[in-house]
Amino acid sequence: MRAIPTLKISISGVRGVVGDSLTPTLLVRFAQAFGTYVGSGTVVIGRDTRTSGEMVKQTVVAGLLSAGCRVVDVGVCPVPTVQVLVRHVGAQGGICITASHNPAEWNALKFIGPDGLFLGPGPARELLDIYHQGEYTKVSGAEMRTVEELEGATDVHVRAILDALGPLPARERKLRVVLDSCNGAGSVVTPRLLEALGAEVFTVNTTPDGLFPRPAEPLPENLGELCAAVREHGADLGLAQDMDADRLAVVDEAGRPVGEDYTLVLAALYVLGREPGPVVANLSTSSALAAAAARFGCELTLSKIGEANVTEEMRRVGAVVGGEGNGGVIYPRINFGRDSLVGAALVLHLLAESGQTVSEILATLPPSFVVKEKLACPSDKIKVALRMVEREYAGYPSDRRDGVKVLLPDGWFLVRGSNTEPIIRVVAEGPTEARAREIVEQVFARVRVAVTS
């Protein structure tokens, strides 16, 4: 198979390998395009802790200034903090410099609109049109503005959460929490939030130096150190973030990872118990969320994958909570974006107010297990794999809005190309872990043949 491209341009922004496809020239041009798109207005920028972050930031600043923008730099902070600050300062947009869960050699730009939401399909296409046309707004040196460095951005974010949810109810013993931030953007602010809520906090991997102590995705196989720390400290739960702190995974009181799919389930149980209403999630979300919504008589709507697609559908139906099965919790009352800090606060409130453990709460839901696999894949081979799935599983009900999701008698699977990496993903759910793995292995084997032949 030929080499896999290392540049990904999609609704989720532009991502690439630094020093290869993600060049200073490319970054400046995208920043110029965004500056043109927002009409030379105010743009909030923030970054995660990746070692390439400062270089990328400088090129982005250059592009924005050349387009006449006012640049507000909030420094190293989570992606959801940048979203909060866009609204807080009344900016016309924002740029997050982060490759999220991608490996260390990657970096990326994520584009935010004036409402604090990532650009949806229409606006994203408009931005890409400006980029490809290359007709950017340009101002003279006399018209360029200075960069404003805004301190205390994370304080604004923490205060918004505390104002909305308040501290945890008083208990004989504080909730004990172990946090693993992967040395990323949540390393400093998240312990501060957890302590402000009233929890006792222990940490691993919270040095914000951008050095990856584990793979960035908060998947069960990457959380061994966190699981051990939960058992060592006798903690009530463990929390794991990715590099930009928009995703959250939970480890239960026995030091067992429950899977990032259940983060949204736990958060929704708390929200719906207080304000029942519509729920939105993407097509690859666990059916446990449907069970949680049904418990409160609430409707669940499934959208295409990608935060912009989820938030667009949440606005359409007036959802009170939503998110994605990758640990992304969206609670519009605080922040209309995937927010691991908000997710952590909701899960802690659920435990504190119910008096139950994580495992006790999850035991009240029908058993379901989600298993995920991925395979490096050139973009032109993805359609080959999808046509194979359609052909081989033509006898089953399917959903083709985003890849191909096939509904089986005892579960489902989804095959789709990633928006953020040159890979194809296979996700499956079954009533037991063994069955979920069986589904994934069968489908994955066929996908591998399709994309390598």
N, C-alpha and C positions, 0 to 999 in steps of 0.2 A: 504494500500500500504506500502511496506517496506521502510526503510529509504533511502533517496536520497544520493548517494555518494557525497563527498565533495572534490574530486580530479578530475581534468580534464586535460588530456594530449592529445594535438592535434596539428594540423599545426600552431595554434596560440600560442604554447608554453605550459608551465605547470602552472596550477592554482590550488589553494586549499585554505582551511580554515586554517589559522595560529593556531597552537596549537592542530590541529586535523590531517588532512591529509598532510598539507604542513609542514613537519618536517625539522629540521636542517640536518638530515642525507640525506633526499631526495634532499634537495637543494645543499648540497656539492657534491653529486654524479652527479647531472645534470651539475653543474659547471665543475666538473672534465671531464665529457663527452664532454662538449663544448670546454674545453681547449685542449682535445685530438683531437677533430674535426678540430680546427684551427691550429693544429700543434705547440702548445705551443707558438703561436704568440701574438701580441698585442691585447688586448681586452678592449674596452671602456665600462665602466659601469656607469649607472645613475639610479636614483630612483624618484618615486613620494613622496608625503609627508605623506603617511600612517604611523601610529604609529609603525607598525611592520617593516618598511623599513630598519632601521639600523640593526636589527637582521638579516634580510634576506641578506643585503649587506655583513655583516661580514662572513656569511657562504659561499656566492658566492666568495668572495675574497679568502677565505681559499681554496676552491676547485680549483680556477684558479691558484693560486700560487703553489699548490701542483702538478699541471700539467705543471709547468714551464713557465706559461704565464707572459707577461708584462702587468700589470693592470693599466689602466688610469681611475681614478675616477673623473667624472665631477660633482658629487654631486647631489643635488635636481634640476631636470630640466625636461622639457617635453620630451616625447618619441621622437618626431621628432628632438629635439636638439641632442639626442644621435645619431640618424641616420646621421645628418649633421656632427657630430664630428668624427664618424667612417671614413668618407671620408676625413675629414680635417686633421686627424693625420696619415692617411694611415694605419689604423688598419686592422687586419685580421678578426675582428668581433666585436660584441657588445652585451651586455645584458642589457635590460631594466627591472628594478624591479618595477613592477606595475601590479595591477589587473584592471586597467582602470575603466570601469563602474561598476564592481562588488561591492557588499556591503563592508563595512569597515572591516569585519572580514577576508576577502580574501586578498591574495597577489599572485604574479605570476612572472615568468621569461619569457621574450620575447627575442628571439634570432635573431640577425642581422648578415648578411653576410658582406664580405669586400666591397661590392658595396653600403652599407647603406640600403639595402632592407631586409625585414624579410625573413627568410629562406622559400623557396618554397617547394612544396610537396616532391620532390626528396631529396634535402639536409636535410629537416626535418626528413625524414625517416632514412637517414644515421645517423643523430645525435641520434635518438631514438635507432637505432641498437647498437650504441656504448654504450649508457646508459644501455640497457638491458643486453649486453654481459659483462659489468663491467670490461672490459680490458682497463683501463685508463693509460695514460702516467703519470709516477711518477718520480719526480726528488729529489735529495738529498737536505738537508738544504743548503749546500754550493752553490747549483745551483739556489736557489730561488731568485727572484728579489724583489725589494721593490715596494710598491704601490705609484704611482705618482698621486698626487691630482692636477688636472688642473682647475684653476680658469678662469672665463671669457667665459665659454662655450656658455652661452646664448647670449653674445655679438657677437660671431661669427654667430650665427643663425640670430639675428636681422640685422646685417650688410648684410648678404646674401639677406635678403628680401628687404632691402632698396636699395641695389645695383641693384637688378633686376627690382623693380617697381618704386623706387623713392618716394618722399613725395607726399601727396595729392595736387592737384592743388589749387591755392589760391582762397578763397571764401570770401564773405562779412562776413560770420559767420562760424566759424569752425564747422565741424561736431561734434555733441555731442553723445558720446557713453557711455553706462553703461555696465560694465563687471562683470560677475559672474563666478569666477574660481573654485567654490566649495572648497575653501581653498586648492586647489591642486597644481600641479607642474607649472601651468601657472600663479600663483598668482602674482609673482614679475615681470617676464619678459614680460607678455602680456601688462600691463599698460605702460611699458616703450616703447614697440613697437608702441602702438597706439599713444602715445604722440610724438614719433619721426616721425610718419607719418604726424602729424599735427592736430590730433583730440583733442577735449576737453574730458577728461576722468573722469567718476565717477565709483566707484567700490562698489560692495557688495561681501562678502565672498572671500576676497583675503588675508586672513591671512594663511600663509603656515604651518599650524600646523597639518594637516591631520585629523582634526575633521570634520566629515561630517555635514554641516549645512542643507543639503538636500540630497535625493538620487542622486547618482553620474551621472546617465544617464541624459543628458540634454533634457528630454522629456517635452512637454508642461505642464503636471500636476505637474512637479517639479520646475517650474520657476515663481511661484507666486511673490516672493520677487523681482526678476529682473523686472517683468512686472510692478510692482508698482513703482519701482525706475525709470523706463523709463518715466512713466507718471509724477512722481514728478519732475524730472529734465527737462522735455520738450525735451527729447533726440530724436535723429533721429533714433536710433536703440539700441537694447540690444544684447549682445553677451554672450553666456553661453558655458563653457567648461566642460569636464569631468575631472577626477582626473589626468590623464596623459597628458591632453591637446592635444590629437590627433583628438578629435571630437569637432564640433562647431555647436551651434544652434542659430538661429536669432529670435529676437523679433522686431516687426515693430514699427513705430513711434507712434502708438496708444497704445502701451503696450500689443499687442497681439502676442503670439507665433505663428510663421508661420509654425513650424514643421521642425525638423532637416533635412528632406528630401529635403528642398528647399535651404539649404546652398550650396550644390554642383551646383544646378541650377543657383543661383545668381553668383557664382564664374565662372561658365562656360560661362555665358552671357558676362562677362567682358573679359575673355581670348579669346573666339571665335571671339569677335568683333575686336580683334587685330591680332590674328594669327589663322585663321580657320584651322581645321584639325580634325583627328579622335578623338572620345571621347569614353571612356570606363567606365562602371559602373557595379555594380553587379545586380543580378536578382531581388533584392527587392527594386530597385530604382524607384522613381516616374516617370511616363510617361511624366511629365513636362520637364524632361531633354531631352527626345526625341524631344519635341516641340522646346526647346531652340536650340538643335543641328540643327534641320531642318531649323530654321530661317536663319542660315548661310550656309546652304547647306552641312552640315557636317554629317558624318555617326556615329551612336552610336552602340557600341558593348557591349553586356552584358556577364559578366563572372560569375563564381561561386562566392559565398560569401567568404570574407576573404581578407585582404589587400594583402597577398602574391599572391592570384589568380588574383586580379585586376591588380597589377603591372606587373605580368607576361604577361597578355594580353595586357597591355599598351605598353610594350616593343615590343611585336610581331607586333602590328599594327602601332607603332609610334605615339601614342596618344599625343596630346598637353595638355590635361587635363583629369582628371578622378577622381574616388573616389567611395564612397559608400553612400547609402541613409541614413546612420546614422549620417550624419554631417561630414563625412571624405572627405576632399578635397586633391587631389594629383595634384601638378603642377610641373612636372619634371624639368622645367627650374630652380627651386629653390631647391626642395627637393622631391626625389622620394619616398614619403611616406605620409600617412594621416597627415596633419599638420594644426592645428587650427589657428596658427599664420599666416600662408600663406593664409588660407581661410579668416581670418579677414581682411587682407590687400587687398585682391582681392575684397571683398564685399564693403569695404570703398571706394576703387577707383571707383567701379561701381557707387555708390551713388554720389560721388563728381563730377565725370566727366559727368554723365547723367543729374544731377540736379533733378532727380526724387526721390521720397520716395520709401521705400521698397514695400509698398502696391501698389503704382502706377506701379512699375516694374512687380510685380507678376500678376497684373490685365491684362497684355498684353499676358499672357499664358492661354491656355485652363484650365478650372477649374478641379482640381483633388485633392483628399483628401486621405491621407494614414493613416490607423489605425493599431495599433500593439497590440497584446496580447501575453502572455507567460504563461506557465504552468510547474511546477516542474514535472520532468519526468525521470525515470531511463533510461539509454541508450538502454536497450534491449526492451523497450516499444516504442521507436521512430519508429522502423520498422513496428510495429503493426499499428501505426497511419498513416504512409505513405501508407501502403497497403490499409487501409480503404479509404483514400482519392482517391487513384487510382481507387478503385472499385466504390465508390459512384459518382465520377465525370468522369467516363470513356467516356462519350459522348462529353466532351469538349477537345479542344487542350490543351496539357500540355508540360511542360519542366521538365525533371527529372534529370538534371545534379546535382542539389543540393537540396535535398528534393523533393517536388512536387510543381510546380507552375502551376496553372490552369488558363487559359485565358477564361474569361466570356465575353458575348456580350457587357457589359458596365463596365468592370473592370477586375481585376485579384486578385488571392490570392496565397500566398506561405506558405507551411507548411514545417518546417525543424527543425532538432535538432541543438542546439547552439554548436559552437566550444569552447565557453568560460565558459559556465555554464551548470549544469545538468538540462536543461530546454528544452522544445519544444516551438518554436515560430510560431505564426500565424500572417501574415502581409497581408493586403488587401488594394486595391485602388479602388475608385469609383468616379463618377463625382460630387457627393455631399458627405458631411460628413455623412449624414444619411444613404446613400447607402453603403458607406465603412463600417460603423459600422454594418449594417445589414449583410453584407457578413461575416465579422469577427465573429459576434455572432453565425451565423449559422454553420460555419466551426468549431469554437472553441468548441461549444457544442458537436459536433460529435467527435472531437479529445479527449475531456475530457472523454467521455464514453469509447473510444478505449483504453486509457492509464490507466484507473482506473478499468476496468472490469477484 
